[in-house]
Amino acid sequence: MEDYPKAVRIHPHVHQACDSVALDYEGRFLRRKRLVAASGRGFLVDLPEVANLTGCEAFVLEDGREIAVQAAAEPVLVVRGDLARLAWHIGNRHTPCQIGPDCLVIRQDHVLEAMLAKLGAEVTHDTRPFTPEGGAYGMGRTMGHSHGHSHDEHEHHHHHA
């Protein structure tokens, strides 16, 4: 078996990268995985805990070299219309969302696309890097239904359209 260089930590900014790797949204959530850089050379990511990368960091190899992380282009929906109302409906479904000045961007999902169209949104397909907002309780992903508190403390209802 080939012996791959090992990335043992992440630096929040790229200083002097020797290579790069483009990862989609799901691919930027990892702890241990073999990746292939743009040069075609493989390397192993072996971090002490799961990392949630945004696409501006660098993997630091054991020998100190850096491999820049980039957000890869992936299929998304670009949503325009009453952004506050549409963002509320997207958030109510715990869906990661990238918020821009004139649009919202979510990963392609035919169910959400139909719901947003029914709500009057203009929805278009695109391929671009997807870098959604972090969770409300600090940086990171909006995962499942966790809000950092127990639902036993109060009632919490979701009304789905």
C-alpha positions, 0 to 999 in steps of 0.5 A: 500500500502506498504511503501518503503524506499525512495532514495532521492539522488545519490552519485557518488561513493559507500561507504558502500552499504547495498544492490545493484540493477542492471539496464540496460542502459534504466533503469539507466535513471530515476527520479522516479521509484520503484526498487527491490534490489538484496535482494528482498526488494523494494525501491522508487527512488524519485530524484529532476531531471532525473539522467543518471547513469553509474553503479558505483553510489549509491542511498542514502536512507532517513536514509543514507543507500546506495544501489549500482547501477550496470550496468546489463548485456544486449544483445549487439553487439560487433563490430570489424574492421576499428573502426574509420570508423565504429564508424563514421557510428554508431555516424552518427546515434546518437547511444550510443556506448561503445568504447574499445581498440579493439572493439565497443559495441552497443545495439542489433539492427538488422538494425545496425547489417546489416549496419555494416556487409555491411561495413565489420565489424565483428559483434558478439552477446554478453550479458554484461553490456553496458556503452556507452560514454557520449555525446559530450557536457558533461556527459550524453546521446546522446539524439535524435539529439540535439547538443546544438545549433540550426540547423538554424545557418547552414546546417546540412545533414545526409547521411545514408548508 
